[in-house]
Amino acid sequence: MPPPGLIGFLVLLVSMFAVSYKIGDVVGPVAPGMHSTGTGGGGQSDPHGDMGDMHSSDAG
């Protein structure tokens, strides 16, 4: 049988993860415009269209 200290530590660890997950679920996204990626596909989608013009080649 594992020592009581180890069992207590594991219970504390699991409870901290559960509380952290619940707080994150209640608070929501950390930045405006962030949303869940859903369950399908592995690619990234760009909600703002092609952002290829972010790095302009006109800079000197």
Number of C-alpha atoms within 10 A of each C-alpha: 4 6 7 9 9 10 12 10 11 12 11 12 11 11 12 12 11 12 11 12 12 12 11 12 10 9 9 11 12 9 7 6 7 9 10 6 11 7 6 6 8 8 7 7 10 8 8 6 7 9 9 7 7 7 8 8 7 5 5 4
